[in-house]
Amino acid sequence: MNLNNIEILTKELKSTKDFYGNVLNLPVTECDSKSISIKIGLSTLKFVESLKKAKPIYHLAFNIPENKLNEVIKWCQNRIELIKKEDAVLITKFETWNANAIYFYDNNDNLLEFIARKDLNNSETETFSSKQILNISEIGIVMDNPLEFGNQLIQKYELNLFEKNQNNEIFTAIGDDNGLLIIVKTNRNWYPTETPAKSNWTKIELSNKNQNNTIEINE
């Protein structure tokens, strides 16, 4: 499954353009007074201006080559502050997913993740650059009943549960290593932070089994 286009809200269009364009060195493909689009490998991330008082906070993950995690950590040193544990960069090892990940925040306080999935066999020999941020691999969705909602998506769009995950009513994953819908229970903290998950408007354009579908999540 591929997450082709993701649309989320922001209250900070100008600083968002600076963060993704200048800090992460990703191409800004569209920009106007109400939205900005960022090319992230094979995916596009569009930020739409939010007029609501509350700040919308999301979780997204980006796939990187499976052999580049240490290089990414060095690449981040003078750009962004990675989340640490006991003064060392937190590297989370997902044994059942056969993947390792690091975490950081963007200018909107969205929780972002670089994840290296070994089963994708996508190693690179060139020195890491932003061109090796391959795609949006995860978008977080917040629901009161994650497994129930996940099963609704499966039936409606012919999707699949992520077999490597222990799917339940707290945390359910739909898709595969290329693209995942991460559905979590309302107020569950976004790992590895103390930030409770809240539902925010999200628009997801994905492709799966030669079918294109659009999923819109309302607050």
C-alpha positions as CSV (number, residue, x, y, z in Angstrom):
1,M,0.0,0.0,0.0
2,N,1.3,3.5,-0.9
3,L,0.4,6.7,0.8
4,N,0.5,9.0,-2.2
5,N,-0.9,12.3,-0.8
6,I,-1.5,13.3,2.8
7,E,-3.3,16.6,3.7
8,I,-3.2,17.8,7.3
9,L,-3.7,21.1,9.1
10,T,-1.3,23.7,10.4
11,K,-1.5,27.1,12.1
12,E,2.1,28.0,10.9
13,L,2.3,28.0,7.1
14,K,5.4,30.2,7.0
15,S,7.5,28.3,9.5
16,T,6.3,25.0,8.0
17,K,7.7,26.1,4.7
18,D,11.0,26.9,6.3
19,F,11.2,23.7,8.3
20,Y,10.5,21.3,5.5
21,G,12.1,23.3,2.7
22,N,15.2,24.6,4.5
23,V,15.8,22.3,7.5
24,L,14.9,19.0,6.0
25,N,15.8,20.1,2.4
26,L,12.7,18.7,0.9
27,P,11.2,20.3,-2.3
28,V,8.3,22.7,-1.9
29,T,6.1,22.0,-4.9
30,E,3.2,24.4,-4.2
31,C,2.8,27.4,-1.9
32,D,0.1,30.0,-1.5
33,S,-1.6,31.9,1.3
34,K,-3.6,29.0,2.5
35,S,-1.5,25.8,1.9
36,I,1.9,24.4,1.1
37,S,2.8,21.1,-0.5
38,I,6.1,19.2,0.2
39,K,7.4,16.4,-1.9
40,I,8.7,13.6,0.3
41,G,10.1,10.9,-2.1
42,L,7.2,9.2,-3.8
43,S,4.6,11.0,-1.5
44,T,3.3,14.5,-1.1
45,L,2.5,16.1,2.2
46,K,0.2,19.1,2.0
47,F,-0.4,21.5,4.9
48,V,-3.7,23.4,4.9
49,E,-4.1,26.5,7.0
50,S,-6.2,25.8,10.2
51,L,-8.6,28.6,11.4
52,K,-9.4,26.9,14.7
53,K,-7.8,28.0,17.9
54,A,-6.5,24.6,19.0
55,K,-3.2,23.5,17.5
56,P,-3.6,20.3,15.4
57,I,-1.0,17.7,16.2
58,Y,-0.3,14.6,14.0
59,H,2.1,11.7,13.8
60,L,3.9,10.8,10.5
61,A,6.7,8.5,9.7
62,F,9.0,8.5,6.7
63,N,10.8,5.5,5.2
64,I,14.5,5.7,4.8
65,P,16.9,3.1,3.3
66,E,17.2,0.1,5.7
67,N,21.0,0.6,6.2
68,K,21.0,4.4,6.7
69,L,19.8,4.9,10.3
70,N,23.2,5.8,11.7
71,E,23.9,8.2,8.8
72,V,20.5,9.8,9.3
73,I,21.3,10.5,13.0
74,K,24.5,12.3,12.0
75,W,22.7,14.1,9.2
76,C,20.2,15.4,11.8
77,Q,22.8,16.7,14.2
78,N,22.9,20.3,13.0
79,R,19.3,20.4,11.7
80,I,16.9,19.0,14.3
81,E,16.9,17.7,17.8
82,L,16.1,14.0,17.9
83,I,14.2,12.7,20.9
84,K,16.6,11.3,23.5
85,K,16.6,8.9,26.4
86,E,19.2,9.3,29.1
87,D,21.2,11.8,26.9
88,A,21.4,9.4,24.0
89,V,19.4,9.4,20.8
90,L,16.4,7.0,21.3
91,I,16.6,4.3,18.7
92,T,13.5,2.1,19.0
93,K,13.8,-1.5,17.7
94,F,10.6,-2.9,16.5
95,E,11.5,-6.6,16.6
96,T,8.3,-8.0,15.2
97,W,8.3,-5.3,12.5
98,N,12.0,-5.9,11.7
99,A,12.5,-2.1,11.8
100,N,14.4,0.6,13.7
101,A,13.2,4.2,14.2
102,I,14.2,7.6,15.6
103,Y,11.8,10.5,16.4
104,F,11.7,14.3,16.3
105,Y,9.3,17.2,16.1
106,D,8.6,19.6,13.3
107,N,7.8,23.3,13.8
108,N,4.1,22.4,14.5
109,D,4.9,20.0,17.3
110,N,3.9,17.1,15.0
111,L,5.7,13.9,16.0
112,L,7.8,12.7,13.1
113,E,9.7,9.5,12.6
114,F,12.5,8.2,10.4
115,I,12.1,4.4,10.1
116,A,14.4,1.9,8.5
117,R,12.4,-1.3,7.5
118,K,14.8,-4.1,6.9
119,D,12.3,-6.3,5.0
120,L,12.1,-3.7,2.2
121,N,15.6,-4.5,1.1
122,N,16.2,-1.0,0.0
123,S,19.8,-0.4,1.1
124,E,21.7,2.5,-0.5
125,T,25.4,3.0,-1.1
126,E,25.4,6.8,-1.6
127,T,25.9,9.1,1.3
128,F,22.6,10.0,2.9
129,S,20.8,13.1,1.8
130,S,17.2,14.3,1.9
131,K,16.7,12.6,-1.5
132,Q,16.8,9.3,0.4
133,I,13.7,10.1,2.4
134,L,11.7,7.7,0.4
135,N,8.0,8.3,1.2
136,I,5.4,8.8,3.9
137,S,5.2,5.4,5.4
138,E,2.8,6.1,8.3
139,I,0.0,8.5,9.1
140,G,-1.7,8.5,12.5
141,I,-5.4,8.3,12.8
142,V,-7.2,8.7,16.2
143,M,-10.4,6.9,16.9
144,D,-12.3,5.8,20.0
145,N,-12.4,2.2,18.6
146,P,-9.3,1.6,16.4
147,L,-9.9,-2.1,15.6
148,E,-13.5,-1.5,14.7
149,F,-12.6,1.5,12.5
150,G,-9.8,-0.5,10.9
151,N,-12.1,-3.3,10.0
152,Q,-14.5,-0.8,8.4
153,L,-11.7,0.5,6.2
154,I,-10.7,-3.1,5.3
155,Q,-14.3,-3.8,4.1
156,K,-14.8,-0.5,2.3
157,Y,-11.5,-0.2,0.6
158,E,-10.2,-3.8,0.4
159,L,-7.3,-3.1,2.6
160,N,-5.5,-5.5,5.0
161,L,-4.4,-5.6,8.6
162,F,-0.6,-5.2,9.0
163,E,0.3,-8.8,9.8
164,K,3.5,-7.9,11.8
165,N,1.4,-5.9,14.3
166,Q,-0.6,-7.2,17.2
167,N,-3.7,-5.4,16.3
168,N,-6.2,-4.5,19.1
169,E,-8.6,-1.9,20.4
170,I,-5.8,0.4,21.4
171,F,-3.5,0.2,18.4
172,T,-4.3,-1.1,14.9
173,A,-2.2,-0.9,11.8
174,I,-3.6,-1.2,8.2
175,G,-1.3,-1.7,5.2
176,D,2.2,-2.9,4.8
177,D,5.9,-1.8,5.1
178,N,5.5,0.7,2.3
179,G,2.4,2.5,3.8
180,L,0.6,2.2,7.0
181,L,-2.5,3.7,8.6
182,I,-1.7,3.8,12.3
183,I,-5.0,3.9,14.2
184,V,-4.7,4.6,17.9
185,K,-7.2,5.1,20.7
186,T,-8.2,8.6,21.6
187,N,-5.9,10.0,24.4
188,R,-3.3,7.2,24.0
189,N,0.1,8.9,24.2
190,W,2.0,9.1,20.9
191,Y,5.0,6.9,21.5
192,P,7.6,7.8,22.7
193,T,6.1,11.0,24.1
194,E,3.6,12.1,26.7
195,T,1.4,13.8,24.1
196,P,-2.1,12.4,24.0
197,A,-3.5,11.5,20.6
198,K,-6.3,13.7,19.4
199,S,-8.4,13.5,16.2
200,N,-7.7,16.1,13.6
201,W,-8.9,16.5,10.0
202,T,-6.9,14.4,7.7
203,K,-7.2,13.6,4.0
204,I,-5.4,10.5,2.7
205,E,-5.0,9.5,-0.9
206,L,-3.6,5.9,-1.2
207,S,-3.2,3.2,-3.7
208,N,-3.5,-0.5,-3.0
209,K,-3.9,-3.5,-5.3
210,N,-4.1,-1.2,-8.3
211,Q,-7.0,0.8,-6.7
212,N,-6.8,4.5,-5.7
213,N,-8.9,5.6,-2.7
214,T,-9.4,8.8,-0.7
215,I,-10.1,8.6,3.0
216,E,-11.1,11.7,4.8
217,I,-11.0,11.8,8.6
218,N,-13.1,14.5,10.3
219,E,-12.3,15.8,13.7
